[in-house]
Amino acid sequence: MASSEEDGTVEEKENNNKKRTKSALTTAWLTFYNIAMTAGWLVLAMAMLRFYIKKGTHKGLYRSIARTLKFFQTFALVEVGHCAIGIVRTSVIVTGVQVCSRIFMVWLVASSIRQIQNEESVILFLVVWTVTEITRYSYYTFKLLNHLPYFVKWARYNFFIVLYPLGVIGELLSIYAALPFVRRSGMYSMRLPNKYNVSFDYYYCLIIVMLSYIPLFPQLYFHMLRQRRRVLHGEVIVEKDD
């Protein structure tokens, strides 16, 4: 009996050690990731500021930072993986929608349709994204390091109240500005007849994307408001099962 109990104790200790090691590795990776992303968006912010000070105009700004923007925004797909494997307790759907919508804006709208790159709306969502991401990633970094300044916490759960709607306005106006160019060029569209016997019109796809903001924006915005009440005011939010 004694030997059996000792074996059980040893096995339990080994499991606990494995869990601690896994937890430490997870924390180390998340800390590295968030520091890297904070630095990346800070680089973008400095590049945009330097460009505007030097040129005195926003024209040409997007092209000057496009490569860096595409890299860091696309790399954010890692966050969907974090949610999927459970190392971050956030909805895969919510994270996926937010990340993929931005990647869509970067790759299939702003970078693909050069005619809109100098639109004020593009600069608007760029500035909003940059401030939002610097705030968000720095919040996660300090929290993982167990040294979270109150201002960073306050900024994380207050800036979005204004920035989120402004970002959506910038994105929608940018897509709207792209519509005439997409319609004339027929880009990313497939007309019948073709060997695949499939028809696709990117112009109408963009319109559908714009319409999708109507149901999605309120859900994501109110999700953040609920998080704000929970974190800043200590309210217990009861989430309904889907």
TAZI-V910606 format. One record per pair of residues at least 6 apart in sequence whose ideal C-beta (glycine too) atoms are under 6 Angstrom apart, sorted by sequence separation. I is the first residue (numbers start at 1). J is the second residue. If there is no record, write none. Layout:
i=I j=J
i=I j=J
This chain:
i=82 j=88
i=142 j=148
i=229 j=235
i=83 j=90
i=192 j=199
i=230 j=237
i=84 j=92
i=190 j=198
i=83 j=92
i=190 j=199
i=51 j=61
i=142 j=152
i=190 j=200
i=189 j=200
i=226 j=237
i=83 j=95
i=110 j=122
i=189 j=201
i=51 j=64
i=139 j=152
i=189 j=202
i=138 j=152
i=188 j=202
i=80 j=95
i=187 j=202
i=79 j=95
i=80 j=96
i=139 j=156
i=47 j=65
i=80 j=99
i=135 j=155
i=182 j=202
i=183 j=203
i=44 j=65
i=135 j=156
i=182 j=203
i=77 j=99
i=76 j=99
i=44 j=68
i=135 j=159
i=73 j=102
i=74 j=103
i=132 j=163
i=175 j=206
i=40 j=72
i=73 j=106
i=128 j=163
i=175 j=210
i=70 j=106
i=128 j=166
i=172 j=210
i=128 j=167
i=125 j=167
i=66 j=111
i=125 j=170
i=124 j=170
i=125 j=171
i=121 j=170
i=168 j=217
i=121 j=173
i=122 j=174
i=121 j=174
i=62 j=117
i=164 j=221
i=116 j=174
i=119 j=177
i=59 j=118
i=62 j=122
i=26 j=87
i=116 j=177
i=116 j=178
i=160 j=224
i=58 j=123
i=113 j=178
i=105 j=171
i=109 j=175
i=115 j=181
i=113 j=181
i=109 j=178
i=157 j=228
i=157 j=231
i=157 j=232
i=45 j=130
i=44 j=130
i=41 j=130
i=41 j=133
i=41 j=134
i=38 j=137
i=37 j=137
i=38 j=138
i=34 j=137
i=38 j=141
i=34 j=140
i=35 j=141
i=34 j=141
i=31 j=144
i=30 j=144
